[in-house]
């Protein structure tokens, strides 16, 4: 796809971004690779460190090397040490991965050190690999945040080092399973290859036997190959060195003792062991090149230990060549190894599914973390929503957004906090408790900085500098302003590029309110009583007696304003009914309840006249304590291992607490136990049934760890098949007790059938045209253990550590130290399969980018602008504006995304064209230039290595033409990234 | 004392030795010290590492960083890292101490690194401190070996770095108590000051209160001040950094977090803590300078951690000066700190006793290691004897000694092995078992190298290249040659500078032999049966049935030869008597036995007609298991803590096994238990009673650790006073439950009264003129708990670790894994006090430098030279030739020692003069130049800092004149060191 060359001006101005200190004699990239020996087995030693962006310690504790009593790790020293050691020998190589750390370090270096490092980078001696802010989790992250965090790191590298700083290889050596969408993203970011360390032990065993450790991953069913093809390699030893060759200060392997005058000269035995290790490893791989990862967690704090011994290893192993040895060892990098594989010009196996779930042994399925720390998982997701709003309003509000009437605001703090939160021990929920708090604190600080920016921006856009508050605790019905004010206005900012309607619930103390929209038109509203669980959760933080419920409509990428006035004081009318009604319904859906149990009974789509039997309840698996005869593996932050495949039911019947039936909302509150309740809710005019669950504090006084699920049981004949999204984008088919690429021996009937979802899961039947889709508000684990059933894990509270390093049982204390209460929503839709995406795509997108509410007391001033859209018009329904972000003074970065898969929607799975000049209402687009997905390369310069694979021996380059330079066409699932030169 | 300037030639040739790469602009030594601020409290940060020359790992394991699972420590990396870090900032300083390690490292460096290091040394940025091969133990070492090991390290430094490599400060930060003789040696080696870390906790408390942490140690009662005066400082925190400021990779203290953008900015609190720590420390010291030891065991493997944080500390603490702070922090060295103390020109307190025993708490007396590993302690002592013989014969035999008919031999291997063995966790017996084996192995390799040299040298001197064997197992009566040969010759080399007579015992199978001396004269001999314990100990390694006993006489620094022929085959006559005789006696001594108990009863000096009641028996203290209410301290390798002050008696009576009464020897074998026996022995013509004890395997099946003593109970009214030597030289008075410098609160009535002896102990009574002296064959712990009593700890076998790091109970397995058997000798003399030294000085010197026996089968060839002396004449009785060693091709190093104290001998405590040109018989002395005791400085250049102390405000320099340039006068206890240019 040829890039746009509209405006020489913009290229000139933007090129400054890419004008980095690459010397004329820089030989970075593949050119800087060491020579290898074609007739020998070439062993690529890759010195590396794996620096978790938080895990047992916080990211800053890791950076500084603080609290080493928890774990000895100090990244500042690693970088100091490596830079010193690299200077000692031009043959030495090092790769660095996590830019969250590198950025901290770089900031603190003097000019001299920066010059040295730049030269090392320019000579390919220090190479950045992966290069995102962190090494993201793959199971529990949303693609939007993943792209952002990658771009954040890549931009730093590009700004700092230019082309020589651009990573060629994606490197996810630690994440616990691998998502296809991640591979697709990497491919679109221009990576030539991808290496990882963890995969199912059965899968690995087979791949070793069949030499399929390296493959081409075809990572999208929608994008035309090779756009989403990614060469993918499984590393031989996870990411560790081979046994006996770990020379880090944290290791105890014998150093090479090569002074014959001292005791224990061991050169011969070390060389012999190494040669034998190399030859053995070579039997699992196809070429005469193999890679050895010489490093591990937080290693190289004293790089001399590593390099000194590797220098000797290389010297003595290669010395044997004079006697006929055919093993050649060299310092190398993943890129240089990859280049050799590419030059081998082989045909590689193909992979089309993903690498979930990950098990490292028969009873050790890493499927617990799909749900671990559900509150953090939601907070991360809401933070992403706020960040997108923040960057949009930074663009729309102009420079005053950052420095305006409410002070200094920025989106960078949140970008970095979100970058850190994507880490594979962050949003994954597998960090220590104090570290989880730190992630949340960083996000909260990001919120504070963004909120200043947003208030400034809205002041610009509305013309009103009156105080404006955000209410971050609406989920527990706490908002001092709405609770006390008799008249206030509410600004609803919608970050989506299409108009949305959205139900709003405000904590209030009146029983009747007048709500009018920006045009002064009255809006239906209803005050409903607070549920018991809400009162319990909020405790003394608020005193609202009810919630004012109404639906808002907000324009694309813009806001509107509602005026709310108290009409009648006092608590909401008490019309509590303790029996479920036979049914509730709106224009689109009808739900019936079982009169005996109070549970859901059926769900009907009134438009399509489809009905399913739908029973829903809450259960808990008794977490294994690790004391049974099959295995001593307990459930923990990572691992899900129920003690029995049959979960305990929380309650066979639901007590009905409150029933509200109004023209705005109909809701039935079900009470299952002191720690499980739910509101079944149908808003007027909406096509989804909302199940708002509240779980916690999970009791543990019985000595039993609990993994709480809700299960939806239907009469859909799903026959073991179900579907889950990958990082919130494309959907993969799952099948019980089955893996597409090997003959599974199932050893954990529940945990081995769990998969991550980020935004949705569904079941359908090929023969009966009914699809039940569940859209979630955060990442969770899901399984379909029974025919027609979907179960979603909501919360976990455990008593044992699962021996994967975190060293704590996952038992979140919550605010009052009696266990964390978590609340969330499942949105259910019932549709024919071929119409499902038309509903669940926008529904899920709306869940990801939620309207931002802000409040001003009193009546808005007359000259304030009550409604605004940043767009000239809503984007077409298939198009999602994934990114809108200020790049520099005169340019902005946008990403336009086709949000449908190639075949999922009759209506929308079509190419769609957008005119870049006609997008925005507040500024003129003077030029546009397309970039790689990571925004660190012009699209035109993006030339990836090509690989033969089983399916397409020679992939054809994509060559769709855009209709005109300004009109860009998006194909299903395509994301296009543009740098726009703009004028306010 | 002005040095000799006899020969300009020698100075020219020797000066090459000292011509080291000191650049013209070198500013090492005191000139390189950093500026301080007179009006402030100057805090001298001293970056240092303490590198044990073996302890939990062997010296080579420590060097390489092998077996880090035992202890993380790798000296090669420490030096790599420090050299790197020193280059980064000229303000940074480091000191290095243990040359055994530095030597290994230096050998492996390339020219570039060597140049860099030399420059760092020349600029005073890397400073050598102490500079011996190791940091010697002070309780269990003999001065001869200490001087040798110091000289070995100092010579390496001088050869490598010249004057800038010369240490100014002695630094014994870890040894467990401090010997006065060590201080005297350091003073005579030219050190300006001495710092240490460990002293009795009561002593330290008092010194802190009275600001007596720094003092002038008057380390000799014989040498004229200030020759043996040594400025001595007690370090504030042992050798560790103050709490909270340890930034090594092995520490967990918080780093300085000075980036306000990151979490947990802590500069203010760190600075505050440091200033308060410094001010608090200053209250214990006299000047406005204080020292902080920034380092500890094997620290600085990653020096960046230390320096980076100290850089920040210095920056931020000194920044406060702008706001009136009076604390000034700087990188410094012990020398620079010492220089400031010297400039302060104060009068310092004086110390005349020593720092034994060391207790770090009320029940934690480090008096066990005085005896720990008694077999290693003896082997070290015998190795010293062999080394002196070896270096003598290297000189006397000339160049062929190193490369001769028996191959390549050297004394360097033994010098280095002995250097390592002096370490404070080597001969001290406080290392792990596998490390003890390593020390022994190194010594054994030293023996092997020396034995080749000795065979070569004796081949030169005797003219016979016939095979010659040494029998190293004579102590267990094993020597294949003497056991089987019908005729053989025995060469007796005497390393003392006076003729000696010596009883020899050879394992044989005949019952009668003819023994003739070098003149063909018959020598009285006797075959005595082997004791049962000897048979048990040797097991199947030998098959001798008896021992041939006779006395030999050997010339000074030379050998003689005996011819032994079998006269009658068969076992020795069986004349076993199972009853002790009423007495045994020779010309000088008479011993009586108690007829009921079989124990000794009286000892009589027949010359002086003095008799004492003397009862002797064996006891064991039950070692504390650490489980009593007073303290949980168990006995261990370091610590002696009996469970009760009353020891268990092994047996109230001794069974008499064998009694031999002949003209050669009279001996009574006492059997106390299966694991304790003794031979009471009186050789004809000797003034000492020999008690040859055999202890072990110490039984532990009863679950009780045992500390075995022998106790000599007499009727001497010693009143709690007794006397022990210091490192084998000067004698100190001890007194029960008393310390000369503070008011002792005795908390361990036994362990708190133990002191180390290296060669002798005695009790005497001022009123009755009887002195019982015990000369020992190795270092041991001794106490006088009862009036008239001396007890000597012989062996220890324990069941618990004493929690001082070694991590093993001291339970030596011995050769057959059932517990080590140890054999040793005590030599008892009874004399008037004023004649005692005349006997015990030569007796102890003979124990230290024993004749070396070597054997040739058959009859010596007729042209072989049967007798030889390297001296023109024996040295005067007061003079000991401490060192005779080849220095380089044309020069030799000698040390002449006056071996009497100033007042101990009426006959010998006088100045004595020796003519250097008339010493040697085999070469001509062309020139002589006096050196410091450490042989790293011309005596004339030795100008030490002078210190005022309480006794002599201004010490007068010693200015005794030698009679002539060649004739040198030795005053009591003086050692003089000369480099002689010689011609063979």
Interface residues (C-beta under 8 A of the other chain):
Chain A: X58 X60 X61 X63 X64 X65 X66 X67 X68 X69 X72 X74 X76 X77 X80 X81 X84 X104 X107 X108 X249 X251 X252 X254 X255 X257 X259 X261 X262 X263 X264 X301 X302 X304 X305 X308 X438
Chain B: X58 X60 X61 X63 X64 X65 X66 X67 X68 X69 X72 X74 X76 X77 X80 X81 X84 X104 X107 X108 X249 X251 X252 X254 X255 X257 X259 X261 X262 X263 X264 X301 X302 X304 X305 X308 X438
